[in-house]
């Protein structure tokens, strides 16, 4: 058995907890059962018990479970035992499974009882539970087979909502341990709880209404089956992300293909919902719009990943040394996760230029759209270069805030101040006047050159000071 999982099970499970949980739930059921005789008006105790079981499941697995998953990592950092854990012989998967499942094992013990009670008591005649929580009318025109699948699907949905919430909390805890930025648990996880509740409400709101109304890539899909499948896939991605981050923390060097794979998947998933036939940019062919949206998702990923990765001198030195003197595989292992996605975005935006020229009528308006993706790709490299430049300074902990402040100046304040003199494009090349569209990429390339020259000089100075 996984040693980390066994250790966490022993920490979380004890005879008192095992006995108290079914006793408390039994007492709650007896309370509701007795209320039908003591109240002056008739009540449905099965309805109340099923509703309470669902609420307790959500509280135990989503709210409390996500706290446990987060604290399973962060508490070890606070207690100075995390460094010892990292030196163990366990693999990254063993650590992820042991800590994530082990820290939430008691939450799932409670959840299993509650889910069983809910599915057992929640018969078709008690579907009015949705009228209280989700304000949706009851549908009774369903076959037995459909009703059976709905029960199964309802159980799978609430289980994967809890798994998704716990895995996200665990991933956030790993990120906090990796970066050293550990703040209040409630503040970090509050928005995720709200998100999980919104998913639960939207899923269960018309769970028992059998129609297909969701269009994805031009095909109709059953809404609830699609949501369940999406939830399963995204939960798998979060678990995989936790494994990759745990591997990084354990200093296991991996080829950085996971980020690019997720960007490709996410782009395909999101673009499938977009109706390009009703696009607000009719002068561009649909294929170009899809590529631009595809690259926009990658652009967001690059910024998020670069902000959370290591940016110190040792990492950069290893990166340049590996690409200069070592094998391709070793060099790829030393490559930051954001870099393959950044080049993917850059190449994709280059592809849009000949596509627009081939399939669109060229005019001044189209010319500006022709170079806009290329300009933003170049500015992406400039922005990441600024982040690394400040990270190699005397106060690397302030690198992110200083970069954000400078980007606000470059993207917003300075272009607005100089927009009437046509000088704003010197700070934000995408704001170049339409008749001078060809200057936009040149100005952006100058920005990249200046920033990387500053970064090169700073790295050279650090290298000189170390050699002395």
Secondary structure, DSSP 8 states (H G I E B T S, - for coil): --HHHHHHHHHH--HHHHHHHHHHHHHHHHHHHHHHHHSSS---HHHHHHHHHHHHHIIIIIIHHHHHHHHHHHHHHHTT-HHHHHTSS--HHHHHHHHHHHHTHHHHHHHHHHHHHHHHH--GGGTTHHHHHT---------HHHHHHHHHHHHHHHHHHHHHHHHHHHHHHHHHHHHT----HHHHHHHHHHHHHHHHHHHHHTTT---EEEEETTEEEEHHHHHHHHHHHHHHHHHHHHHHHHHHHTT----S-HHHHHHHHHHHHHHTT--GGG-S-TTS-HHHHHHHHHHHHHHHHHHHHHHHS--SHHHHHHHHHHHHHS-HHHHHHTS-HHHHHHHHHHHHHHHHHHHHHHHS---HHHHHHHHHHHHHHHHHHHHHHHHHHHHTSS-GGGHHHHHHHHHHIIIIIHHHHTGGGT-GGGT-GGG--GGGTHHHHHHHHHHHHHHHHHHHHHHHHHHHHHH-
